[in-house]
Amino acid sequence: MKINIRFFLVSVLGIALLGFTGSMLAAYKAHTWAPNSRESYPASLASEGVTIAVEPLFNDALAARVFDKDDIVTRGIMPLAIVIFNDNDYPVEVDALSIELIRGDDHYRTLLPKEAVNHIYRKDKAVLGQPLPKVTNEKALEDFNDKFLLDREIAPHGKGGGFVFMKMYDTKELASYLSSATVYIPNVYRLDNGSRLIFFEINLDAAVRGGMRR
């Protein structure tokens, strides 16, 4: 009987260790991301010495290259990269919270990183816009915050950027949907005098076609 008890205890301990090891292996790990060269982005627009490129991560495989989760888009969140190239002699900044994705009468505004992470990792049917619960994955939140476009100053003759996060309600035909969508960037500021540059409207069709060839 003692042998059986000992075997049982060893088995339980082994299962617990396997579970702990599995959870450690499954822990969120931040991926490195940096803007590519200007020529690598199929969808971009230049005005007043500023070029802005957009890159929607419109399927799970594309999103998983940047964020350590293999079903982000399936869960309804699409990361959208905004990359700024500044050829001016003064710094510029893009107001991330004013960016919209527009298709017909549909207008999508960016979510805050906490909203996006809560939606991706939620276990219930919490509704966007309701009071936010405590984030269940702090490592993911840290990564989403680090990659968020908010308050990114682009130095003179420099480049930089980050992501905004869109809640998409029909992800099965997302590539087709985005092919006739536009990213509207109304607020681009020069930081030497605070004045606003002209707005940007960038069609996503070329970006979608480019992403599908990867």
HELIX and SHEET records of a PDB file:
HELIX    1   1 LYS A    2  LEU A   25  1                                  24    
HELIX    2   2 ARG A   38  SER A   40  5                                   3    
HELIX    3   3 ASP A   60  ALA A   64  1                                   5    
HELIX    4   4 ALA A   96  SER A   98  5                                   3    
HELIX    5   5 PRO A  113  TYR A  121  1                                   9    
HELIX    6   6 GLU A  138  LYS A  147  1                                  10    
HELIX    7   7 LEU A  174  LEU A  178  1                                   5    
HELIX    8   8 ASP A  205  MET A  212  1                                   8    
SHEET    1   A 4 SER A  44  SER A  47  0                                        
SHEET    2   A 4 VAL A  50  PRO A  56 -1                                        
SHEET    3   A 4 ILE A  77  ASN A  86 -1                                        
SHEET    4   A 4 LYS A 159  LYS A 167 -1                                        
SHEET    1   B 3 GLU A 153  ILE A 154  0                                        
SHEET    2   B 3 VAL A  92  VAL A  94 -1                                        
SHEET    3   B 3 VAL A 188  ARG A 190 -1                                        
SHEET    1   C 4 ASP A 106  ARG A 109  0                                        
SHEET    2   C 4 GLU A 100  ARG A 103 -1                                        
SHEET    3   C 4 THR A 182  ILE A 185 -1                                        
SHEET    4   C 4 PHE A 200  ASN A 203 -1                                        
END                                                                             
